[in-house]
Each structure stands twice: as structure tokens, then as C-alpha cells.
Amino acid sequence: MADSLTTGRDAIQRHDWDAALDALLESDEKGGLSPADLTMLGDAYWWSGEPDSATAAYERAFAGFDLAGQAAEAASTAALLAYFAIRRQNTAVAGGWMSRASSLLEDQPRGPGHAWLSLLGVAFALYVEIDMEKVVVQADETIALATELKLPGVQSLAMSFKATALIQQGEWREGVSLIDQATVVAVSQDADLRTASDVYCNTIAACAGLGDFRRASEWTEEAERWMHSNSVGGYTGICQVHRAELKRVRGSWSEAEEAARKACVELEKFRLLDGIGFARYEIGEVRRRMGDLEAAEEAFQQAYEYGHNAQPGYALLLLDRGDVGAAAKSIASALGRADGDWDSRARLGRARLLPAQIEIAVAAGDLGTARSALQELEQIAEDYDSQLWRGYALACAGAVALNEGKPDVALDTINRSWLIWRDSDMPYESAKARVLLGLARRAVGDETGASLEFGAARSTFEKLGAARDLKHIAELTGESEASESQSERVTKAFMFTDIVTSTDLIGLIGDSAWEDLLRWHDRALRHAFSSHGGEEVRHTGDGFFVAFGSARSAIECAVDIQRSLEKHRRDHGFSPWVRIGIHWAEANREQRDYSGGGVHVAARVGSEAGKEEILVSSELLEASGRIPYKVSNPREVQLKGVSEPVEVSFIDWSQD
């Protein structure tokens, strides 16, 4: 036991979480772990992405400390469990652990447990009571205590919570300064990994909430560097979704959708369910910009189910469909009454909605509503000294001026907004501004200038894959269809999956159970796609069409899928049988879709596979190089609709 225990402890010190987990579990099976070692087991589980197992280990550690009369250690563990419950919004559970920690500390000298208990009060006020004044007062007390006791983790997290409260109270300059300080304290004074990770997450979320994407991006890069150096696998909070938002804003739409889908999986795993709605909303925004309105609507509906208002995306979706009246009602409902003494949090939320209301009002010819919303947006931009809101206000002002018959005024304001978008690296907003500039130049009789603006916008929309905007450009320029340059020739690994005998399954288990099973299947496979860099092209009901830039990644993803399904079948008694086919080939890419003979071959390879099988073409094996899996001898098959035989092999996923 001593050898495995020593190995586990050493692995914890070097942040080799998988090795630590294996060694500590071996030691636990042989003779049990001490309470202190159980906390290390909890850490190993946590950073290996198994939060439920981590919680169980911490609960065992608490029981051990309590039984041994180690009140201070038991109280600190109870405080940690209370913090988990607060973040998961399990108020009753959090209250129980806080009470237990408090009672254990009654006769103890002031120490770390007292500081952590004080911090819990700050977190409870922030996340549960939503009382920002209380957060600030109690955070100051906690910061003073943590500073005295030299606890940088407690100090930095309390500073971070206070900064969040200050921002929501409108004291954003002080809040931003404090949150920067909190992050520096967390990483420069050796705060524990979990605390430093949470501080980073709070920092990124606060910056993104203010619309300060430049600052959010800088801290995201710094957080990723820190996490890599500390072998921390990823974020476990809402900042994951803000990372997706940043990618969308920067124009990396495929990466943004992948990050948002991965966030859904992680947030659900860590029971941070309030963030899933935000992640689903981000997926909807990507899909709406790409012109996939059906998928966007589905994502927005899912976001709404998780408590997100799905705005302004849903209202703009209605506008994209041409239902201007419904769009106006939808955004007006989201904004609520137009007057009121709004607090900072509400004003920042309204700032995200107002540009959409102005766009919809202009489309409806309701310039009165547009001017009123514009006035409010301009005031928010001034009060927060925000380039983001200033850029939107200028673009909206230009659109209003253009519709008022003032193209000269429009040219000036729209051009200023375009410069902001360009300097802020926001390509979609930049291209939209150039469309408005083209309309303004056309209105003053400068058709050559208008053509240049439309051409610049088209180029950006093509790179982004903004199908509806490309169609709009074609209409404005009198083109019958979008430019041929939308299509590009690429080489990818194309994967097709589907559930074997799905029709029989529906008859066996019924419609309701089938829908539940299908939702689970979709989550499991999408998690695998995201983990291995797959780009979901289409969801085909009971299967997927996915593209990978790496042949090896496609194989590893397929193996991961089959092993995950087999494990679920072993642990829970059932999971659907899935077949997978993969082919490496050239194809035409147009926005988010792929076409050509290579895609057709991949689909036919998939249909040739049997249940639980991974069937791959010889082209894929050649492109993947050396792989750690056994491969069957190749055989030729004649695929339907393919003139020449295709050489295929099976991947033995059951063992490396």
C-alpha cells in the first residue's frame, strides 16, 4: 500500500491526475486512505473531469476528519462541499454544509476554516441571495481576514466576488481594476488550483459581460497558458461559454460552435446548469449567422428551456424569416418597459438587446422606436466608456439616418462604426457596416464606391460562411447567385454514424423512451466529436455527418464513441448499437456543408459497417499514419453508386 500511496501523492504534486487517480484508488482498495489522502483523491477525480466521484471522496474525507476529532480540517472540507453546492444552486445542501462547518469552528482558534466560511457567506450573497451590497461588505471582511492569515486563495476569490458585485452596481471602473488585481493575486501567490481557476473564470465572465472582449481575450490567453502549465484540463464554469462567444465575435464560427457544444457537456457534468442555456444560445447565434435558421431555432428553444431568454437572437431570427411584426413584439417583450431606474446589471443586459430593437424597428419603418432605443444605447456607451456599445450605437445611428433620407450623416457615423469593428477584430459586424456604407454611398450617387463596399463585405461573408448575408449582397448587386468563390476544395476525414436497427428499437421501447435514448445518444456522440476536433456538418435523426481535419483524430473519436457506448452498456445494461464509417477524401466545401464523390463514398462506407463496427477506407488508414489499434486485413467492397471497388478495413476498438 505504501508504494501506491507514495506514487499517488507524488503524482498529485506534479499534477499528473490520471496517474494519481490510479495509484490512490489502488491504495484505497488495499487498505483505505486517510482523510487527508481522500482529499487528494477528490482533487484527482475533479481534475480528471469526474465531479460526482470527487464529491463522494470529499464527503468521505469529511467523515474521516470528523470521526478523528480534527474539527478544523472537517470544517474546511465542509466549506468546500458547501461551495460546490452554492455553484450548483443547491441552496438547501449548501446551507447544511455551512451550518456544519460553523458548528465545528465554534471552539476553534481563528484559522483557514473561518476564512473559508466567511468566503462562503460572500458566495451565498452573490449567487443565491443576489444582494450586491451585502457581497461588498462581507467581501471586505473576508479579504481582511484572508490577508491576515496569508490565504491568497480566499483573498483572491473574495476580491473577485467583490469586483463582480461592484460591476453590477455600476462601479465598473473600480470593479475591473479589482478583478485584475484578484487574478494577479491568485496566480502569483500560489493559490490552490481550483480557486485560481474560478478567479480566472470570474474575470473572463466579468470582462465579457461588460462587452470588453479585448480584455476578455487577453485574460483568456493568459488563463490557457496558466492552465496548460499546471496540467489543468479546462474551465468548469460559465467562462467556457464566454470562450465560445469570443470565438464567434472573432469570426471563428466553427470553433465557436464546437466550444459551445463542449461547454454544454462540461457544464452538465459539473451541474452548472444555468450556463447551459447560455451555451445553447451561442450555438443558435452561430447557426443564425450561417443562415441555418432551423438549427438556430432549435438551439434557441433549448436555451429557453434552460432559463436563457434566447434574445436578441430569437427576435432577429424572426426578422430573418421576414416576420417583422413578430420580431418587434419579441424584442419589445424581452426589453420590458422602456423607462425605469435600471441598475447596472439590467442596463448591460439591455445594451445587448437595443441594437436588435433598432434594426427591427428600422425594418418595420418605426423610426420613433428606433430613435428612442438609440438614445438609450448611446447613453449606455457613454456611461460605460465602451467601444462595443459605441460601435453598435454608431452603426444604428447610421441606419436610422439612412432611413431618414440623410445619407451624408449616415456615411460619417457608419464609417466610424466600421473603424471600431475593424480595430476590435469583429469581422461580421465590420462586414455588416460595409453593407450599410454601400447603401449610403449608393444613396449619394457614388455607385462605384457602393460596389467596392459590397465587394469587401462579400469577401468577409464568404470567409465566415454567412449564407443569408451573401444572398443579400447578391440581391443588392443584381447578381443571380453568390460568387463561385464561396466553394473551396478541401481534404478531410468524413465520418458517418447511425444507430443500427433504430426502427426495431422504437417498436421495442416506445416513442417516449426512444426520444430520451436519442437525446442521450446525441449528447454522448457530440461530446466525442468536440473532444477530438470534429465539425458536425449534419444531424441525420439517429446519426451524424462529421468532418475532421486529421485522419487520426477521426479514428480516435470513433474508438472513443464505441468504447463509451460499450461502457454504458456494461454499467447500465443498455445503450444503442452504432456503426461508424470513415473515409479520407477531397470535397467541395460551401459554408458549413461538404459535397462531392468523397462524401458519397464516406456515406456508403458507413452503411457497409455493422453494429459496433468502425469501418475505414485504405485512404484514411494511409493518411492516419501509425495508429495504436489493431486493423483487419483489407478487403474490397462494391459500394452502391460507386463505380470502382473500395478497399476497407475494420478497426478493432476493443483493445489498443
C-alpha positions in Angstrom: 0.0 0.0 0.0 2.8 2.4 0.9 4.3 2.2 -2.7 1.0 3.0 -4.4 0.2 5.7 -1.9 3.6 7.4 -2.3 3.1 7.2 -6.1 -0.3 8.8 -5.8 0.9 11.6 -3.6 3.9 12.3 -5.9 1.6 12.3 -8.9 -0.7 14.9 -7.2 2.3 17.2 -6.6 3.2 17.1 -10.3 -0.4 17.4 -11.4 -0.5 14.0 -13.2 -4.1 13.4 -12.3 -4.7 10.2 -14.2 -1.6 8.6 -12.5 -2.7 9.9 -9.2 -6.2 8.5 -9.6 -4.9 5.1 -10.5 -2.4 4.9 -7.6 -4.7 6.3 -4.9 -7.6 4.0 -5.9 -5.2 1.1 -5.7 -4.1 2.2 -2.3 -7.8 2.7 -1.2 -8.7 -0.8 -2.3 -5.8 -2.4 -0.4 -6.4 -0.7 2.9 -8.2 2.6 2.8 -7.0 6.1 2.6 -6.6 8.7 5.4 -8.9 11.7 5.3 -6.1 13.9 4.0 -5.4 11.3 1.3 -9.1 11.2 0.4 -9.0 15.0 -0.2 -6.2 14.3 -2.7 -8.3 11.6 -4.3 -11.1 14.1 -4.6 -8.7 16.5 -6.3 -7.6 13.8 -8.7 -11.2 13.0 -9.6 -12.1 16.7 -10.0 -9.3 17.5 -12.4 -9.9 14.2 -14.3 -13.4 15.5 -15.0 -15.4 13.3 -12.6 -17.0 15.8 -10.2 -19.5 13.4 -8.7 -16.8 11.0 -7.7 -14.8 14.0 -6.4 -17.7 15.0 -4.2 -18.0 11.5 -2.8 -14.3 11.4 -2.0 -14.5 14.8 -0.2 -17.6 13.6 1.8 -15.6 10.5 2.9 -12.7 12.8 3.9 -15.1 15.0 5.9 -16.5 11.9 7.7 -12.9 10.8 8.5 -11.8 14.1 9.8 -15.0 14.4 11.9 -14.6 10.9 13.4 -11.0 11.6 14.3 -11.9 14.9 16.0 -10.0 17.0 13.6 -12.6 19.8 13.7 -10.6 22.4 11.7 -9.9 20.0 8.8 -13.5 18.7 8.9 -14.8 22.3 8.8 -12.6 23.2 5.8 -13.8 20.2 3.9 -17.5 21.0 4.8 -16.8 24.5 3.5 -15.6 23.1 0.2 -18.6 20.9 -0.2 -20.8 23.9 0.6 -19.1 25.9 -2.1 -19.8 23.2 -4.7 -23.4 23.2 -3.7 -23.7 27.0 -4.0 -22.2 26.9 -7.5 -24.7 24.2 -8.4 -27.5 26.3 -6.8 -28.4 23.5 -4.4 -29.3 26.0 -1.7 -30.5 23.6 1.0 -27.4 21.4 0.6 -25.2 24.4 0.8 -26.9 25.7 3.9 -26.5 22.3 5.6 -22.7 22.1 5.0 -22.3 25.8 6.0 -24.1 25.1 9.3 -21.9 22.1 9.9 -18.7 24.0 9.2 -19.9 26.8 11.5 -20.6 24.5 14.4 -17.3 22.7 14.1 -15.4 26.0 14.2 -17.2 27.4 17.3 -14.4 26.4 19.8 -11.5 26.6 17.3 -8.9 29.4 17.2 -9.2 31.6 14.1 -7.7 29.9 11.1 -8.3 28.9 7.5 -11.7 27.3 8.2 -13.0 30.7 9.5 -11.8 32.4 6.3 -13.4 29.9 4.0 -16.6 30.1 6.0 -16.6 33.9 5.6 -16.0 33.4 1.9 -19.0 31.1 1.7 -21.1 34.0 3.0 -19.9 36.2 0.1 -20.6 33.4 -2.4 -24.1 32.8 -1.0 -24.9 36.5 -1.2 -23.7 36.7 -4.8 -25.1 33.5 -6.3 -28.2 32.8 -4.1 -29.4 36.0 -2.5 -28.1 38.2 -5.3 -27.5 41.0 -2.8 -24.6 43.1 -4.2 -24.4 45.5 -1.2 -24.0 42.5 1.2 -21.4 41.0 -1.1 -19.2 44.1 -1.0 -19.5 44.4 2.8 -18.8 40.8 3.6 -16.1 40.5 0.9 -14.1 43.3 2.6 -14.3 41.4 5.9 -13.2 38.2 4.2 -10.3 39.9 2.4 -9.0 41.4 5.6 -9.2 38.0 7.4 -7.5 36.2 4.5 -4.8 38.8 4.2 -4.1 38.4 8.0 -3.9 34.6 7.7 -1.9 34.7 4.5 -4.5 32.8 2.5 -4.1 34.0 -1.1 -6.8 31.7 -2.5 -9.5 33.1 -0.2 -8.2 36.6 -0.6 -8.3 36.5 -4.4 -11.7 34.8 -4.7 -13.2 37.3 -2.3 -11.7 40.1 -4.3 -13.2 38.5 -7.5 -16.6 38.3 -5.9 -16.5 41.9 -4.7 -15.4 43.0 -8.2 -18.4 41.3 -9.8 -20.7 43.0 -7.3 -19.1 46.4 -8.0 -19.6 46.0 -11.7 -23.2 45.0 -11.3 -23.7 48.1 -9.0 -22.4 50.3 -11.8 -19.0 51.0 -10.2 -17.4 49.2 -13.2 -14.0 51.0 -13.3 -13.3 50.0 -9.7 -14.7 46.6 -10.4 -12.5 46.0 -13.4 -9.4 47.2 -11.6 -10.1 44.9 -8.6 -10.8 41.9 -10.7 -7.5 42.3 -12.5 -5.8 42.5 -9.0 -7.6 39.4 -7.9 -6.4 37.4 -10.8 -2.8 38.5 -10.2 -3.0 37.5 -6.6 -4.4 34.1 -7.5 -1.6 33.2 -9.8 1.3 35.0 -8.3 0.9 33.9 -4.7 0.2 30.2 -5.3 -3.5 30.0 -4.6 -4.8 26.5 -4.9 -5.7 25.3 -8.4 -9.4 25.3 -8.0 -9.5 28.8 -6.6 -7.2 30.2 -9.2 -9.3 28.5 -11.9 -12.5 30.1 -10.5 -10.9 33.5 -10.3 -9.8 33.3 -13.9 -13.4 32.2 -14.8 -14.9 35.1 -13.0 -12.5 37.6 -14.6 -13.3 36.4 -18.2 -17.0 36.4 -17.5 -16.9 39.9 -16.0 -15.0 41.3 -18.9 -17.3 39.6 -21.5 -20.3 40.8 -19.5 -19.1 44.4 -19.9 -18.6 43.8 -23.6 -14.9 44.3 -23.2 -13.9 41.5 -25.5 -10.3 42.7 -25.9 -9.7 42.4 -22.1 -11.6 39.1 -22.0 -9.4 37.8 -24.8 -6.2 38.8 -23.1 -7.2 37.1 -19.9 -8.4 34.0 -21.8 -5.0 33.6 -23.4 -3.3 34.1 -20.0 -5.7 31.6 -18.4 -5.0 29.0 -21.1 -1.2 29.4 -20.6 -1.6 29.0 -16.8 -3.9 26.0 -17.1 -1.5 24.3 -19.5 1.5 24.9 -17.3 -0.5 23.4 -14.3 -2.0 20.5 -16.2 -5.5 21.8 -15.6 -7.7 20.3 -18.3 -10.2 23.2 -18.8 -12.7 25.5 -17.4 -15.6 24.2 -15.3 -17.7 27.4 -15.3 -19.6 29.9 -17.4 -16.3 31.3 -18.8 -16.3 28.2 -21.1 -19.2 29.8 -22.8 -17.6 33.2 -23.0 -14.7 31.5 -24.7 -17.1 30.3 -27.4 -18.6 33.8 -27.5 -15.1 35.3 -28.1 -14.5 32.8 -31.0 -17.8 33.8 -32.5 -17.1 37.5 -32.2 -13.7 37.0 -33.8 -15.3 35.1 -36.7 -14.2 31.6 -35.9 -17.7 30.2 -36.1 -17.0 26.5 -36.4 -14.6 26.7 -33.4 -17.2 28.7 -31.5 -19.9 26.1 -32.1 -17.6 23.3 -31.1 -16.5 25.2 -27.9 -20.2 25.9 -27.0 -21.2 22.3 -27.5 -18.2 21.2 -25.4 -19.3 23.7 -22.8 -22.7 22.1 -22.7 -21.2 18.7 -21.9 -18.8 20.1 -19.2 -21.4 22.3 -17.6 -23.9 19.5 -17.3 -21.2 17.2 -15.9 -20.4 19.8 -13.2 -24.1 20.5 -12.7 -23.7 24.2 -13.6 -27.0 24.1 -15.4 -27.6 27.8 -15.5 -24.7 28.1 -18.0 -26.1 25.5 -20.4 -28.8 27.9 -21.6 -26.1 30.5 -22.5 -24.1 27.8 -24.3 -27.1 26.7 -26.3 -27.8 30.4 -27.2 -24.3 30.7 -28.6 -24.9 27.7 -30.8 -28.0 29.4 -32.0 -26.2 32.6 -32.8 -23.6 30.8 -34.9 -26.2 28.9 -36.8 -28.4 32.0 -37.4 -25.4 33.9 -38.8 -24.6 30.9 -41.1 -28.2 31.0 -42.4 -29.2 27.7 -40.8 -32.4 29.1 -39.3 -33.9 25.7 -38.5 -31.0 24.7 -36.4 -30.8 28.2 -34.9 -34.4 28.0 -33.8 -33.8 24.6 -32.2 -30.8 25.9 -30.2 -32.7 29.0 -29.1 -35.6 26.8 -27.9 -33.2 24.7 -25.9 -31.6 27.8 -24.4 -35.0 29.0 -23.3 -35.7 25.6 -21.7 -32.6 26.2 -19.5 -33.7 29.7 -18.4 -32.0 31.9 -21.0 -34.3 34.4 -22.7 -32.8 33.5 -26.1 -32.6 37.2 -27.0 -31.8 39.1 -29.1 -31.1 36.0 -31.3 -34.7 34.8 -31.4 -36.1 38.1 -32.4 -33.5 38.5 -35.1 -34.4 35.0 -36.3 -38.0 36.1 -36.8 -36.7 39.2 -38.7 -34.5 36.9 -40.9 -37.7 35.0 -41.7 -39.5 38.1 -42.7 -41.9 38.3 -39.8 -41.1 41.9 -38.8 -44.2 42.3 -36.6 -43.4 39.2 -34.5 -39.8 40.2 -34.3 -40.8 43.6 -32.9 -43.1 42.1 -30.3 -40.5 39.6 -29.3 -37.7 42.1 -28.7 -40.1 44.5 -27.0 -41.2 41.8 -24.6 -37.5 41.0 -23.8 -36.8 44.7 -23.1 -39.9 45.2 -21.0 -40.9 48.7 -20.1 -38.8 51.4 -21.7 -38.4 53.7 -18.7 -37.2 52.9 -15.2 -34.2 53.4 -12.9 -32.2 50.5 -14.2 -29.4 49.0 -12.2 -26.1 48.3 -13.9 -26.8 44.6 -14.5 -30.1 45.4 -16.2 -28.5 48.2 -18.3 -25.8 45.9 -19.6 -28.4 43.4 -20.4 -30.5 46.0 -22.3 -27.4 47.1 -24.2 -27.2 43.6 -25.7 -30.9 43.9 -26.8 -31.1 47.5 -28.0 -29.2 47.1 -31.3 -31.6 44.4 -32.3 -34.6 46.5 -31.4 -33.2 49.3 -33.6 -32.6 47.0 -36.5 -36.1 45.6 -36.3 -37.7 49.0 -35.9 -35.9 50.3 -38.9 -37.1 47.3 -40.9 -40.6 48.0 -39.8 -40.4 51.7 -40.6 -40.9 52.5 -36.9 -38.3 55.3 -36.6 -39.8 56.6 -33.4 -39.0 53.4 -31.6 -35.6 53.2 -33.3 -34.6 56.7 -32.1 -35.7 56.1 -28.6 -33.7 52.9 -28.4 -30.8 54.6 -30.0 -30.8 57.3 -27.4 -30.7 54.8 -24.6 -27.9 52.8 -26.3 -25.8 56.0 -26.8 -26.2 56.8 -23.1 -25.0 53.4 -22.0 -22.0 53.6 -24.4 -21.1 56.9 -22.8 -21.6 55.8 -19.2 -19.5 52.7 -19.6 -17.0 54.2 -22.0 -17.5 51.1 -24.1 -16.2 50.7 -27.6 -18.5 47.8 -28.2 -21.7 49.7 -27.4 -20.3 52.8 -29.1 -19.7 50.8 -32.3 -23.3 49.5 -32.2 -24.7 52.9 -31.4 -22.8 54.5 -34.4 -23.9 51.7 -36.8 -27.5 52.0 -35.6 -27.4 55.8 -35.9 -26.2 55.4 -39.4 -29.1 53.0 -40.3 -31.6 55.5 -38.8 -30.1 58.4 -40.7 -30.1 56.5 -43.9 -33.8 55.7 -43.5 -34.5 59.3 -42.6 -33.1 60.3 -46.0 -29.8 61.7 -44.6 -27.1 59.6 -46.4 -24.3 62.2 -45.7 -24.9 61.8 -42.0 -25.1 58.1 -42.3 -21.8 57.9 -44.2 -19.9 59.5 -41.3 -21.4 57.5 -38.5 -21.3 54.2 -40.2 -17.7 54.7 -41.3 -16.8 55.4 -37.6 -18.5 52.2 -36.5 -16.7 50.3 -39.2 -13.4 51.5 -37.9 -14.3 50.4 -34.4 -15.2 46.9 -35.7 -12.1 46.7 -37.7 -9.8 47.7 -34.8 -11.7 45.4 -32.5 -11.3 42.4 -34.8 -15.0 41.8 -35.2 -15.3 40.8 -38.9 -19.1 40.1 -39.0 -20.0 43.5 -37.6 -17.4 45.0 -39.9 -18.9 43.4 -43.0 -22.4 44.4 -41.9 -21.2 48.0 -41.5 -19.8 47.9 -45.0 -23.1 46.8 -46.4 -24.6 49.9 -44.8 -21.8 52.0 -46.2 -22.5 50.6 -49.6 -26.2 51.6 -49.3 -25.2 55.1 -48.1 -22.8 55.6 -51.0 -25.4 54.5 -53.4 -27.8 57.0 -51.9 -25.4 59.9 -52.6 -24.9 58.6 -56.2 -21.5 57.0 -55.6 -22.2 53.7 -57.3 -18.5 52.9 -57.7 -17.9 53.3 -54.0 -21.0 51.3 -53.2 -19.7 48.5 -55.4 -16.4 48.5 -53.6 -18.1 48.3 -50.2 -20.4 45.5 -51.2 -17.4 43.6 -52.6 -15.5 44.0 -49.4 -18.5 42.8 -47.4 -19.0 39.8 -49.7 -15.4 38.7 -49.2 -15.7 38.7 -45.5 -19.1 36.9 -45.6 -17.6 34.2 -47.8 -14.8 33.6 -45.3 -17.2 33.5 -42.4 -19.8 31.3 -44.2 -22.6 33.8 -43.8 -25.0 32.4 -46.3 -28.0 34.7 -45.8 -25.8 37.8 -45.9 -24.2 36.6 -49.2 -27.7 36.2 -50.6 -28.5 39.8 -49.6 -25.3 41.1 -51.2 -26.3 39.2 -54.4 -29.7 40.9 -54.3 -28.1 44.4 -53.8 -25.7 44.0 -56.6 -28.2 42.3 -59.0 -26.3 39.1 -59.2 -28.3 35.9 -59.8 -26.3 33.9 -57.3 -23.4 34.3 -54.9 -19.9 34.3 -56.0 -18.3 31.0 -57.0 -15.5 31.7 -54.6 -17.8 30.5 -51.8 -16.8 27.0 -52.7 -13.4 25.7 -51.8 -11.7 22.3 -52.3 -10.6 20.7 -49.0 -9.3 17.3 -47.9 -10.9 15.9 -44.7 -11.8 12.7 -42.9 -15.5 12.3 -43.3 -17.4 10.2 -40.7 -20.9 8.9 -40.9 -22.6 7.3 -37.8 -26.0 5.9 -37.3 -27.9 3.7 -34.8 -28.3 0.1 -36.1 -31.9 -1.2 -36.2 -33.4 2.1 -34.9 -36.8 1.2 -36.3 -36.9 -2.0 -34.3 -35.8 -0.2 -31.2 -38.7 2.3 -31.5 -41.1 -0.6 -31.7 -39.5 -2.3 -28.7 -39.2 0.6 -26.2 -41.9 3.1 -27.4 -41.7 6.6 -28.7 -41.1 8.4 -25.4 -38.2 6.1 -24.3 -36.8 6.4 -27.8 -36.7 10.2 -27.6 -34.9 10.0 -24.2 -32.4 7.5 -25.6 -31.8 9.6 -28.7 -31.1 12.7 -26.6 -28.6 10.7 -24.6 -27.0 9.3 -27.7 -26.7 12.8 -29.3 -25.1 14.2 -26.1 -22.6 11.3 -25.9 -21.5 11.5 -29.5 -21.3 15.3 -29.6 -19.1 15.1 -26.6 -16.8 12.8 -28.5 -16.8 15.0 -31.6 -15.9 18.1 -29.6 -13.2 16.3 -27.7 -11.5 15.2 -31.0 -11.9 18.3 -33.0 -14.8 17.1 -35.2 -17.0 19.5 -37.1 -20.7 18.5 -37.0 -22.0 19.0 -40.5 -25.4 17.5 -40.2 -27.5 15.6 -37.7 -29.5 13.0 -39.6 -32.0 12.0 -37.0 -30.3 8.9 -35.5 -26.8 9.7 -36.8 -24.3 12.3 -37.7 -22.2 13.5 -40.6 -18.9 14.9 -39.2 -15.7 16.2 -40.7 -12.2 16.1 -39.2 -9.0 17.8 -40.3 -7.0 14.9 -39.0 -7.5 11.3 -40.1 -6.0 10.0 -36.8 -8.4 12.2 -34.8 -11.3 10.8 -36.7 -10.2 7.2 -35.8 -9.6 8.2 -32.1 -13.1 9.8 -32.0 -14.7 6.6 -33.4 -12.9 4.4 -30.9 -13.9 6.8 -28.1 -17.6 6.6 -29.2 -17.7 2.8 -29.3 -15.8 2.4 -26.0 -18.1 4.9 -24.3 -21.2 3.1 -25.6 -19.8 -0.3 -24.5 -19.0 1.1 -21.0 -22.5 2.5 -20.7 -23.9 -0.9 -21.8 -21.8 -2.7 -19.2 -22.5 -0.3 -16.4 -26.2 0.5 -17.0 -27.4 -2.5 -19.0 -28.1 -0.9 -22.3 -27.0 1.6 -24.9 -27.8 1.8 -28.7 -25.6 0.0 -31.2 -23.9 2.4 -33.5 -22.0 1.8 -36.7 -19.3 4.2 -38.0 -17.7 4.6 -41.4 -14.8 7.0 -42.2 -13.2 7.9 -45.5 -10.3 10.4 -46.3 -11.0 12.4 -49.4 -11.2 15.7 -51.2 -14.6 17.5 -51.3 -16.2 20.8 -52.1 -16.9 23.0 -49.0 -19.6 25.6 -49.2 -20.1 27.4 -46.0 -20.9 24.6 -43.5 -21.6 21.8 -46.0 -19.4 19.4 -47.9 -20.3 17.7 -51.2 -18.7 15.5 -53.9 -17.7 11.9 -54.6 -15.6 11.6 -51.5 -18.5 12.4 -49.2 -20.7 9.9 -51.1 -18.1 7.2 -50.6 -17.8 8.0 -46.9 -21.6 7.7 -46.5 -21.5 4.3 -48.3 -18.6 3.1 -46.2 -20.8 3.9 -43.1 -23.7 2.0 -44.4 -21.5 -1.0 -45.1 -20.5 -1.2 -41.4 -22.3 -3.4 -38.9 -23.3 -2.8 -35.3 -20.5 -1.7 -33.0 -18.1 -1.6 -36.0 -15.7 1.0 -37.3 -15.1 0.6 -41.0 -12.5 2.7 -42.6 -11.1 3.1 -46.1 -7.5 2.4 -47.1 -7.1 6.2 -47.9 -8.0 7.0 -44.3 -5.5 4.5 -42.9 -2.8 5.8 -45.1 -3.5 9.4 -44.0 -3.6 8.5 -40.3 -0.1 7.0 -40.2 0.8 4.7 -37.3 -2.2 4.1 -35.0 -2.3 2.1 -31.7 -5.2 -0.1 -32.8 -5.4 -3.5 -34.5 -6.6 -3.3 -38.1 -8.2 -6.1 -40.0 -6.8 -7.2 -43.4 -8.1 -5.0 -46.2 -10.9 -6.2 -48.4 -12.6 -4.8 -51.5 -16.3 -3.9 -51.4 -18.5 -2.7 -54.1 -20.4 0.3 -52.8 -23.8 1.4 -54.1 -23.4 4.3 -56.6 -19.6 4.0 -56.6 -18.2 2.6 -59.9 -14.9 1.2 -58.6 -14.4 -1.1 -55.6 -13.3 0.5 -52.4 -10.7 -1.1 -50.1 -11.8 -1.1 -46.4 -10.7 -2.4 -43.1 -12.2 -2.8 -39.6 -10.6 -1.0 -36.6 -10.5 -3.3 -33.5 -11.5 -0.7 -30.9 -11.8 -3.2 -28.0 -8.0 -3.0 -27.3 -5.0 -0.9 -28.2 
